[in-house]
Amino acid sequence: MLADLGERSGDIALQCSETAGYLGELNRRIQGDSAHLADLQANMETLAASQNESVAAAQELSLTARRAGRIVADGHEVIGLSLGEVAGLVEHVTGLEAHLRQFLTVIEAVGDISEELGAIARQTRMLGVNAAIEAARGGAATQGFAVVADEIRRLAGQAGESAASAGDKLIQLDRDARHLIGGVEANIMRGRGAGAHIDRLRLSMAEIASLVTQFGERSDAIVTCTDAADGDVNALRHGLATFSRSASDSAARVDVAREQLEGLEGMANAMLNTAAHGPQKTRNSRYIGLAEDGADEVGALIERALETGEISLSQLFDTDYRLIEGSAPPQYLNGFTHFADGMLRPVLDRRTGEDSAIVGCCLLDINGYLPTHISARCQPQRAGAHDWNMENARNRQIFMDSQTSRALQEEGDFFLYTYRQDLGEGRYRALRSVFVPLVFGGRRWGLYEVGYLI
């Protein structure tokens, strides 16, 4: 019954190990997702800040549009009135042409009268001359008539001079009036051009007013959209925050469950190890025996090398691990590595081939350093192939898990545990392993390990 209980405990421990490994990977992924979520939240905060700026800008844009609308409306009204006054003035100026042309007609009529007056003055002068001649012929009897004839000639001369003067002034007036009319006509043409510009200006102002109206409508639409987007961003922020808290809580719970499983795994491993030390034979007895024989052979080889001086105790216990540059995952060298590769790896290969259930035999020192491994796990690393290297270039790496640490720290002739073989990137393989302590010069060096699947 004790053997059966031990076997069942081993199965439980193996299942606990697999489940704990799964939970550990799940927790690692949740933590990774939480980190990505934190980045996403930071981006969301940036987006929210930008969104707030967009909302403020949209509101300011809407206010500006409304102010512009009012200014344009007021300006449109003032400009409309001004343009109306300018148009009236242009119309008034263009109306002056007809009045000036009527004035020319009057000037021409007065000129005609002036010419008639001049003709009458000339005729009167001739009449006066004739009267004076006739008075001279009449002698004394016509002396009074001669006085009248002289007066007529004098008045006719004055009338002629006045008519001539009036004629000169009328000519000057006509010339000035025609010059003025020419200027007015030019202004009238400009006024008509200004009227066309005024019409186009009115049309442009109407178009500007329409554009400002459209701008205001679009601004209002932008404000509506940014307000809606702001609500969505805030909702998303709150959702992300809630999800982040939930993810953190889930990660914590998963970690608690993993720790509980590891605790259960430890208890099951303790029962498995206790049963393995009993007198009864179990499925594990063969592998325990193979592990003890392998440890004896490896120990004897190392003792002989120490005796012959092939290696020294300082080389054997060297913990000055020197990083191999460019290795990923990192590999190290120490004073024992070269001897382990040359003398012990063949033993590990042969011992691994003794049973098909054996996954591999290896050595690990007190810090979990593997100076060598079986040849299948000692392949040269491939650049950029971390996962492949983790599984196929396990030599010269450092591994430490709870069961290995327990076997290194506790006292006993051997330890039988289940554990998760770390294959990198959250990948694990649940194995049963027999750990046999290796002691040299009275000091524990580390362990000889046989891992197997049954």
Salt bridges, closest charged atoms under 4 A:
ASP4 OD2 - ARG8 NE 2.97
GLU7 OE1 - ARG283 NE 2.86
GLU7 OE1 - ARG432 NH1 3.51
ASP11 OD1 - ARG283 NH2 3.44
ASP11 OD1 - ARG432 NH2 2.59
GLU25 OE2 - ARG28 NH2 2.81
GLU25 OE2 - ARG29 NE 2.65
GLU45 OE1 - ARG237 NH2 3.12
GLU60 OE2 - ARG67 NH2 3.35
GLU97 OE2 - ARG101 NE 3.59
GLU108 OE2 - ARG178 NH2 3.12
GLU134 OE2 - ARG137 NH1 3.37
ASP150 OD1 - ARG153 NH2 2.17
GLU151 OE2 - ARG154 NH2 2.08
ASP174 OD2 - ARG178 NE 2.91
GLU185 OE2 - ARG101 NH2 2.04
ASP220 OD1 - ARG66 NH1 3.63
ASP249 OD2 - ARG253 NE 3.01
ASP255 OD1 - ARG258 NH2 2.58
GLU262 OE2 - ARG258 NH1 2.94
GLU262 OE2 - ARG420 NH2 3.21
GLU265 OE1 - ARG420 NH1 3.51
GLU297 OE2 - ARG350 NH2 2.33
GLU297 OE1 - ARG351 NH2 2.83
ASP318 OD2 - ARG322 NH1 3.63
ASP341 OD1 - ARG345 NH2 2.90
ASP341 OD2 - ARG396 NH2 2.60
GLU354 OE2 - ARG351 NH1 3.32
ASP355 OD2 - ARG286 NE 2.74
ASP387 OD1 - HIS386 ND1 3.63
GLU391 OE1 - ARG427 NH1 3.56
GLU410 OE2 - ARG406 NE 3.22
GLU411 OE1 - ARG444 NH2 3.82
ASP413 OD1 - HIS277 NE2 2.87
GLU425 OE2 - HIS386 ND1 3.74
